[in-house]
């Protein structure tokens, strides 16, 4: 990436004022019903997400949108990509899960895009984002053009199914297993979607925000984690 491209990327402004509110969080960690040991028990913060950006996005971000539009057409692109978020100098394509495989192949194979590597898959849980509580986030790297982007898919916790990208990006294999293990997102078509960190019979998904903070028996040497209301508090 040239110095000019780097400067363009770093100077892409966040979409000031264009945010989407989705509830509020109380305390430092959003925990209720326990003694808050952080000292921020009275803190109330709005939960907001960056809003959709409008073209021109700036720098090489527009080259990506042009390449996708050339392959799909503007109407098909608008249907497949729900929104594009440009925030803190980074770009995220929010894609419908029905179109994820097609968009991923385009990002990998189109010579103007050439995102050859999926470096990681992350899960996120937004309980207040009704109907879109679970997000699968794919971090893609173009070694040809030295660029990084994110592709994000949102599903409800009542229907947590997302197509697996292992057939397109084999590196997604263990990352999708970990996201399934920690968040409960089911990657349809994965060759062996089993837990990777927790025991196979573990009852839930530990990185969801509604997962209990403590009180779960630990079988190692007879130890246990006390529930939050029995821990030391400073109020």
C-alpha positions in Angstrom: 0.0 0.0 0.0 1.4 3.4 -1.0 1.8 6.3 1.5 -1.0 8.1 -0.2 -3.4 5.1 0.2 -2.4 4.8 3.9 -3.1 8.4 4.5 -6.5 8.1 2.7 -7.4 5.2 4.8 -6.4 6.7 8.1 -8.3 9.9 7.3 -11.6 8.2 6.4 -14.0 9.9 8.9 -16.4 8.0 11.0 -20.0 8.8 10.1 -20.6 11.4 12.8 -24.1 11.3 14.2 -25.1 8.3 12.2 -25.5 5.7 14.8 -28.2 3.1 15.7 -29.3 2.9 19.3 -30.1 -0.5 20.8 -30.8 0.0 24.5 -28.6 0.9 27.4 -26.0 -0.6 29.6 -25.8 -0.1 33.3 -22.5 -0.4 35.3 -19.1 -1.0 33.8 -19.9 -4.5 32.6 -23.7 -4.5 32.2 -24.2 -6.9 35.0 -27.4 -6.8 37.2 -28.3 -8.3 40.5 -24.8 -8.4 41.9 -22.4 -6.2 43.9 -20.5 -4.1 41.3 -16.9 -4.1 42.3 -15.8 -1.8 39.5 -16.8 1.5 41.2 -19.0 2.3 38.2 -22.2 0.8 39.4 -24.2 4.0 38.7 -22.9 4.4 35.1 -25.6 4.4 32.4 -24.4 4.2 28.8 -26.4 4.0 25.6 -25.7 1.0 23.4 -25.1 2.3 19.9 -23.7 0.8 16.7 -22.0 2.8 13.9 -24.5 3.7 11.2 -24.3 2.9 7.5 -21.9 4.9 5.5 -22.8 6.6 2.2 -20.7 6.7 -0.9 -18.1 7.9 -1.6 -16.5 5.9 1.2 -13.0 7.3 0.6 -9.7 5.9 -0.7 -9.7 2.3 -1.9 -13.0 1.5 -0.2 -14.8 2.7 -3.3 -12.8 0.4 -5.5 -14.2 -2.6 -3.5 -17.8 -1.4 -4.0 -17.2 -0.7 -7.7 -15.8 -4.2 -8.2 -18.7 -5.8 -6.4 -21.2 -3.7 -8.4 -19.5 -4.6 -11.7 -20.0 -8.3 -10.9 -23.4 -8.3 -9.3 -25.1 -5.2 -10.6 -26.3 -2.3 -8.4 -29.7 -3.9 -7.6 -28.3 -7.3 -6.7 -25.5 -5.6 -4.6 -28.1 -3.6 -2.7 -30.0 -6.8 -1.9 -27.0 -8.9 -0.9 -25.2 -6.2 1.1 -27.5 -4.8 3.8 -25.2 -2.0 4.7 -21.6 -0.8 4.6 -20.0 0.6 7.7 -16.9 2.8 7.6 -15.7 3.5 11.1 -12.3 4.4 12.5 -10.7 3.9 9.2 -12.0 0.4 8.6 -14.7 -1.0 6.4 -17.3 -3.7 7.2 -19.7 -5.2 4.7 -22.9 -6.5 6.4 -24.1 -9.3 4.2 -27.3 -11.3 4.1 -26.5 -14.9 5.2 -28.3 -16.2 2.0 -25.7 -14.3 -0.1 -22.6 -14.9 2.1 -21.1 -17.7 0.0 -21.4 -15.8 -3.3 -20.0 -12.6 -1.8 -17.1 -14.5 -0.2 -16.2 -16.2 -3.5 -16.2 -12.8 -5.2 -13.9 -11.3 -2.6 -11.5 -14.3 -3.0 -11.5 -14.7 -6.8 -12.1 -11.3 -8.4 -8.8 -9.9 -9.6 -9.7 -6.4 -8.4 -10.4 -7.8 -4.9 -8.3 -10.9 -4.3 -8.9 -11.4 -0.5 -7.1 -14.7 -0.5 -7.0 -15.3 3.3 -9.7 -15.5 6.0 -7.5 -14.7 9.0 -10.1 -15.2 11.6 -13.8 -15.7 12.4 -15.3 -13.9 15.4 -18.6 -14.2 17.2 -20.4 -11.3 18.9 -23.5 -11.3 21.0 -25.7 -8.2 21.1 -28.8 -9.2 23.2 -30.5 -5.8 22.6 -30.2 -6.1 18.8 -33.6 -7.7 18.5 -33.7 -10.3 15.7 -30.0 -9.9 15.0 -28.5 -10.9 18.4 -25.7 -13.1 17.0 -23.1 -11.8 14.6 -20.4 -13.8 12.7 -17.5 -11.6 11.6 -15.0 -12.7 9.0 -11.6 -10.9 8.8 -10.3 -11.0 5.2 -6.8 -10.2 4.0 -5.7 -9.4 0.5 -2.0 -10.3 0.2 -2.1 -9.1 -3.4 -3.2 -5.6 -2.6 -2.2 -5.5 1.1 -5.7 -4.7 2.3 -8.0 -5.8 5.2 -11.8 -5.8 5.4 -14.5 -7.4 7.5 -17.6 -9.2 6.3 -20.3 -9.5 8.9 -23.5 -11.7 9.0 -26.3 -11.2 11.6 -28.8 -13.8 12.7 -31.3 -14.2 15.5 -30.6 -16.4 18.5 -33.7 -18.4 17.7 -32.3 -19.3 14.2 -28.5 -19.1 14.6 -27.6 -20.7 11.3 -24.9 -19.3 9.0 -23.3 -21.0 5.9 -19.9 -22.4 6.6 -17.0 -20.8 4.6 -14.6 -23.7 5.0 -15.1 -24.7 1.4 -14.0 -21.3 0.3 -11.5 -20.4 3.1 -10.2 -23.6 4.7 -8.6 -21.5 7.4 -12.1 -20.9 8.8 -12.3 -24.5 10.0 -11.2 -24.2 13.7 -12.4 -20.6 13.9 -15.9 -21.6 13.1 -15.7 -24.4 15.6 -14.6 -21.9 18.3 -17.4 -19.5 17.4 -19.9 -22.3 17.5 -18.5 -23.4 20.9 -18.4 -20.0 22.5 -21.5 -18.4 20.9 -23.7 -21.2 19.6 -23.7 -20.0 15.9 -24.3 -23.1 13.8 -22.2 -23.1 10.6 -24.2 -25.2 8.1 -22.0 -27.4 5.9 -19.0 -27.4 8.2 -17.2 -30.7 7.9 -16.9 -31.4 11.6 -18.8 -28.8 13.7 -17.9 -29.9 17.2 -16.8 -28.0 20.3 -13.1 -27.1 20.4 -12.6 -25.7 23.9 -15.4 -26.9 26.1 -16.4 -30.5 26.8 -18.9 -32.0 24.3 -21.7 -32.1 26.9 -21.2 -28.5 28.1 -24.8 -27.0 28.4 -24.3 -23.5 27.0 -22.0 -21.1 25.2 -19.7 -19.2 27.6 -19.1 -16.0 25.6 -22.8 -15.0 25.3 -23.6 -12.0 27.4 -26.4 -13.8 29.1 -24.1 -16.6 30.3 -23.8 -16.7 34.1 -20.7 -15.2 35.6 -20.2 -17.8 38.2 -21.7 -20.5 40.4 -20.9 -23.2 37.8 -19.3 -26.2 39.5 -15.7 -26.8 38.6 -14.7 -30.5 38.9 -11.0 -29.9 39.1 -9.7 -30.8 42.6 -13.1 -30.1 44.1 -12.9 -26.4 43.5 -15.9 -24.2 42.6 -16.5 -20.7 41.4 -18.8 -18.8 43.8 -21.8 -17.0 42.3 -21.3 -13.2 41.9 -23.4 -12.2 44.9 -21.2 -14.2 47.2 -18.0 -12.6 46.0 -16.3 -9.7 47.7 -17.9 -6.3 46.9 -16.8 -2.8 47.7 -20.1 -1.0 48.0 
